[in-house]
Amino acid sequence: MLSNVDLSGLHRVHLALKDVRDQLARGPRLVKARDNQLAQSDADKAAKEGELKQTRLLIDRKNLDLKTSEAKLKDLDRKLNEASSNVEFDIFKRQIAADQVSSSVLQDEILELLDKVDRLQKELGEIAERRAKLQADRDQFAQELEAKSVILHQQELEHAVSLTTEEKVIPESIRAHYRRLVDAYGADSLAAIDNGMCSNCHVSLTPQLRVQVEGGTPTFCSSCDRLMYSPK
Ligand SMILES: [Zn+2]
């Protein structure tokens, strides 16, 4: 049985490599999140523009109704002047009063809609401002990320080289087993023992196994199969 094999350096390199790779994977996800915010902003803008268009169409329609109503009032005024009896006069007078009310309602509605147009335009301006900020932030972030990823790729390469060196401590007899674990669990294929327990699954080692691991004999955890070592 091999002893005095120090696996802590190997585990350190595994963890460093994992950290670098995690950082490399996280970057594009963070850019994507910013792209999603931009897409949401564009969707908000499109919805607001649609609402603005509908509001303007409604104003046009109400303006047309108002014109019709005003023409009708003019006509009623003429009829009123030409009324040949008191009865006719009263009828026109009442119609004029009713039509004046509906004209005034239309005018109020148009004013309200014009206010809404102002509000929507203001909101569209705010959306455009926010979007410009998001875009600038996204572009700056992506640029910084690119610069950082050059360094990270360099580190990844260095760790990969160190890993090959550190892996030389793995005895030939367990190399295939170790390789399978690395494929399955990556950096978590190794586990330090902590207070007589496997730090991956927290199952206590038998005293015999504990002595074995502490003596530097590569040993797989009987519970979670991780390659255990005693931290130096
Ligand atoms: Zn375990």
Boltz pocket constraint, residues with backbone or C-beta under 6 A from the ligand:
constraints:
  - pocket:
      binder: B
      contacts: [[A, 191], [A, 198], [A, 199], [A, 200], [A, 201], [A, 202], [A, 203], [A, 221], [A, 222], [A, 223], [A, 224], [A, 225], [A, 226]]
      max_distance: 6.0
